[in-house]
Amino acid sequence: MRAKTRLQHKVVTANERLLPLTEKQELWAFRHCLNHYAFRTKSGMTTCMDCGHQWSETREKTCRCPRCDTKLEIRNTLQRKYKDKSYYSILTTQDGLQVQRVFLLTAHYRKGKKADFYSMEVVRYWIDDNGKTEVTALRRTLGYYIDSFVFDNHIELRNDNNVYRRIADCKVYPYYSATTKLRRNGLRGSLSEIEPTKLIEALLQDSRAETMFKAGRKVDLNYFLQHPMYFDLYWNTYKIVMRNNYHISDISLWVDYIRLLERCGKDIRNAHYVCPLDLKAEHDRYQERLRVIQEREKREAEQKKAQENEEKFRELKGKFFGLSFTDGLIVVSVLESVDDYYKEGNALHHCVGQCEYYLKPKSLVFSARINDKRIETVELSLENFKVLQSRGLCNQNTEYHDRIIQLVQKNARQIRKRMTA
């Protein structure tokens, strides 16, 4: 790729002037970016795959090598060799630009021998003081795997892509240099597993990131950089958290909690709400509140929809309106509006309203009451004039169940007359 902009020309020039990787940096990567194992046979003979030392070991999961003092994970296996890979990066400066240099570390292990490892530089991210980024990298081949590089190629100016970004999100060598502006904006100490390039760009372009990083809220900043929408929505709320020196134990849970507060109509600029003593308990409490609100809204939406069906309902069931009969104690009456169906369902906690029984053309629904108190809801077939179901509170049968069914069946002739009228 040919350089076109002033920054690209500057990057191409600086790309040839970087110093080689040091042994200390590569050794750190070997110690901290790879897994370290001890292979143990059935006899108990254990081999450190880092230095090749052999000894008898009785511990089950982990141990330390008596020679190199490396903490090792014990594997019971007859395997004699294996290979491991990992990416790591170092931060440095060159010609006034901040550089993230990404290396692919490859280690070969053979039982009884010292591990052999080497590094290959694959990607370099160049960032100027305005947060603009350019990439120099090895050329990639077409392939499914991320590390499908042409290793005999040169590191040249390339277009940025998701693969390079993915690779650059790796462990960073803890001793690094930064440009004057980045040091002023707080880049020092541990990056706390924040993606280096994304952090540097944010520190140069976004004062909010600078504020949080200087305040030591690196875990929270990492979350907001990965979820920029919440950064924009809840920054003013988060400032209240910082002013009150409130420690957020789980940032993702806190954001969910703030969303719940907002949905429940609470003031998310009030420290009483945004800085709870028990975050999880308050989150769960407002989650239950929201569930109740959503259920109410759902019922209201269903009722609104039902009102739109009122005319159709009257066309289907209007001929039965006013129909009622009694045995002296129980009064059975036809439900005469869509609203009556919902009231009946809400009172007895069943689904006669929500399931739109009022639009069923082949059935008729009655309310059985004693002294105007709802006892059961009865559905009668308009094809064979038999009771399809009769449900009381929470779909349970009452002591009047059989009596109600007999009363409805006994008066089926009145219903037939209404159909032929």
Backbone hydrogen bonds, N-H to C=O, Kabsch-Sander energy under -0.5 kcal/mol:
donor,donor_aa,acceptor,acceptor_aa,energy
9,H,5,T,-2.1
10,K,6,R,-2.1
11,V,7,L,-2.4
12,V,8,Q,-2.5
13,T,9,H,-1.8
14,A,10,K,-2.4
15,N,11,V,-2.3
16,E,12,V,-0.6
16,E,13,T,-0.9
17,R,14,A,-1.7
26,E,22,T,-1.9
27,L,23,E,-2.6
28,W,24,K,-2.1
29,A,25,Q,-1.9
30,F,26,E,-2.0
31,R,27,L,-2.3
32,H,28,W,-2.3
33,C,29,A,-2.4
34,L,30,F,-0.5
38,A,73,E,-2.4
39,F,47,T,-2.0
40,R,38,A,-0.5
40,R,75,R,-3.2
41,T,45,M,-2.1
44,G,41,T,-1.8
46,T,55,W,-3.8
47,T,39,F,-2.5
48,C,53,H,-3.0
49,M,37,Y,-2.0
49,M,47,T,-0.6
52,G,48,C,-2.2
55,W,46,T,-2.4
57,E,44,G,-1.9
63,C,72,L,-2.0
65,C,70,T,-2.0
69,D,65,C,-1.8
72,L,63,C,-3.3
73,E,36,H,-2.5
74,I,61,K,-3.3
74,I,72,L,-0.5
75,R,38,A,-3.0
77,T,40,R,-1.6
77,T,75,R,-1.0
82,Y,109,Y,-1.5
84,D,107,A,-2.3
86,S,105,L,-1.9
88,Y,103,F,-2.0
89,S,171,K,-2.2
90,I,101,R,-2.0
92,T,99,V,-2.4
94,Q,97,L,-2.2
97,L,94,Q,-1.8
98,Q,127,I,-2.6
99,V,92,T,-3.2
100,Q,125,Y,-2.3
101,R,90,I,-2.7
101,R,99,V,-0.6
102,V,100,Q,-0.6
102,V,123,V,-3.2
103,F,88,Y,-3.3
104,L,120,M,-3.1
105,L,86,S,-3.4
105,L,103,F,-0.7
106,T,104,L,-0.5
106,T,118,Y,-2.6
107,A,84,D,-2.9
108,H,116,D,-3.5
109,Y,82,Y,-2.8
111,K,80,R,-3.2
113,K,110,R,-2.3
115,A,50,D,-3.0
116,D,108,H,-2.6
117,F,115,A,-0.5
118,Y,106,T,-2.2
120,M,104,L,-1.8
122,V,102,V,-2.5
123,V,102,V,-1.4
124,R,136,T,-2.7
125,Y,100,Q,-2.6
126,W,124,R,-0.5
126,W,134,E,-3.0
127,I,98,Q,-2.7
128,D,132,K,-2.0
131,G,128,D,-1.9
134,E,126,W,-2.3
135,V,158,R,-0.6
136,T,124,R,-2.3
137,A,156,E,-2.7
138,L,122,V,-2.3
141,T,148,S,-2.9
143,G,141,T,-0.6
148,S,145,Y,-0.9
148,S,146,I,-0.6
149,F,147,D,-1.4
150,V,139,R,-2.8
151,F,149,F,-1.1
153,N,150,V,-1.8
156,E,137,A,-2.1
156,E,154,H,-0.8
158,R,135,V,-2.7
165,R,161,N,-1.9
166,R,162,N,-2.6
167,I,163,V,-2.5
168,A,164,Y,-2.3
169,D,165,R,-0.7
169,D,166,R,-0.8
170,C,168,A,-1.7
171,K,87,Y,-0.6
173,Y,89,S,-2.6
176,Y,174,P,-0.8
177,S,91,L,-1.4
183,R,179,T,-2.5
184,R,180,T,-2.1
185,N,181,K,-1.9
186,G,183,R,-1.3
187,L,182,L,-2.7
188,R,186,G,-1.4
194,I,191,L,-1.4
199,L,195,E,-2.5
200,I,196,P,-2.7
201,E,197,T,-2.4
202,A,198,K,-2.0
203,L,199,L,-2.7
204,L,200,I,-1.6
205,Q,201,E,-1.4
206,D,202,A,-3.1
207,S,205,Q,-0.5
210,E,206,D,-1.5
211,T,207,S,-2.4
212,M,208,R,-2.4
213,F,209,A,-2.6
214,K,210,E,-2.3
215,A,211,T,-1.4
216,G,213,F,-1.2
217,R,212,M,-2.3
218,K,216,G,-1.3
221,L,217,R,-2.0
222,N,218,K,-2.4
223,Y,219,V,-1.7
224,F,220,D,-2.3
225,L,221,L,-2.5
226,Q,222,N,-1.4
227,H,223,Y,-1.3
230,Y,227,H,-0.9
231,F,227,H,-1.3
232,D,228,P,-2.0
233,L,229,M,-2.2
234,Y,230,Y,-2.7
235,W,231,F,-0.6
238,Y,234,Y,-2.5
239,K,235,W,-2.0
240,I,236,N,-0.8
240,I,237,T,-0.6
241,V,237,T,-1.1
242,M,238,Y,-2.0
243,R,239,K,-2.4
244,N,240,I,-1.6
245,N,242,M,-1.4
246,Y,241,V,-2.4
248,I,246,Y,-0.6
249,S,247,H,-0.7
254,W,250,D,-2.2
255,V,251,I,-2.3
256,D,252,S,-2.0
257,Y,253,L,-2.3
258,I,254,W,-2.5
259,R,255,V,-2.2
260,L,256,D,-2.0
261,L,257,Y,-2.5
262,E,258,I,-2.4
263,R,259,R,-2.2
264,C,260,L,-2.0
265,G,262,E,-1.1
266,K,261,L,-2.8
268,I,266,K,-0.8
270,N,267,D,-1.3
271,A,269,R,-0.5
273,Y,270,N,-1.2
274,V,270,N,-2.3
275,C,271,A,-1.6
279,L,277,L,-0.5
282,E,278,D,-2.3
283,H,279,L,-2.5
284,D,280,K,-2.5
285,R,281,A,-2.1
286,Y,282,E,-2.4
287,Q,283,H,-1.8
288,E,284,D,-1.8
289,R,285,R,-1.8
290,L,286,Y,-2.4
291,R,287,Q,-1.8
292,V,288,E,-2.0
293,I,289,R,-2.4
294,Q,290,L,-3.0
295,E,291,R,-2.2
296,R,292,V,-2.3
297,E,293,I,-2.7
298,K,294,Q,-2.3
299,R,295,E,-2.4
300,E,296,R,-2.6
301,A,297,E,-2.5
302,E,298,K,-2.4
303,Q,299,R,-2.6
304,K,300,E,-2.4
305,K,301,A,-2.3
306,A,302,E,-2.4
307,Q,303,Q,-2.3
308,E,304,K,-1.2
309,N,305,K,-0.7
309,N,306,A,-1.1
310,E,307,Q,-1.2
313,F,309,N,-2.5
314,R,310,E,-2.5
315,E,311,E,-1.7
316,L,312,K,-1.8
317,K,313,F,-3.0
318,G,314,R,-1.8
320,F,317,K,-1.8
321,F,318,G,-1.4
323,L,320,F,-2.0
325,F,332,V,-2.1
327,D,330,I,-1.4
331,V,369,R,-2.9
332,V,325,F,-3.0
333,S,331,V,-0.5
333,S,367,S,-2.1
334,V,323,L,-2.1
335,L,365,V,-1.9
341,Y,337,S,-1.3
342,Y,338,V,-1.6
343,K,339,D,-2.5
344,E,340,D,-2.5
345,G,341,Y,-2.4
346,N,342,Y,-2.8
347,A,343,K,-2.2
348,L,344,E,-2.1
349,H,345,G,-1.0
350,H,345,G,-1.7
355,C,351,C,-2.3
356,E,353,G,-1.7
357,Y,352,V,-1.6
359,L,356,E,-1.6
360,K,357,Y,-1.5
363,S,360,K,-1.0
364,L,380,L,-2.5
366,F,378,V,-3.0
367,S,333,S,-3.1
368,A,366,F,-0.5
368,A,376,E,-3.0
369,R,331,V,-2.7
369,R,367,S,-0.5
370,I,373,K,-2.1
373,K,370,I,-1.6
374,R,372,D,-0.5
375,I,368,A,-3.3
376,E,368,A,-1.2
377,T,391,R,-2.8
378,V,366,F,-2.3
379,E,389,Q,-2.9
380,L,364,L,-3.2
380,L,378,V,-0.5
381,S,386,K,-2.7
382,L,362,K,-2.7
385,F,381,S,-0.8
388,L,379,E,-2.6
389,Q,379,E,-1.3
391,R,377,T,-2.5
392,G,396,Q,-1.8
394,C,348,L,-3.1
395,N,392,G,-1.8
396,Q,393,L,-1.5
401,H,398,T,-1.6
404,I,400,Y,-2.6
405,I,401,H,-2.0
406,Q,402,D,-2.3
407,L,403,R,-2.0
408,V,404,I,-2.2
409,Q,405,I,-2.6
410,K,406,Q,-2.3
411,N,407,L,-1.0
411,N,408,V,-0.5
412,A,409,Q,-1.4
414,Q,411,N,-0.8
415,I,411,N,-1.0
416,R,412,A,-1.9
417,K,413,R,-2.1
418,R,414,Q,-1.6
419,M,415,I,-1.5
420,T,416,R,-1.6
421,A,417,K,-0.9
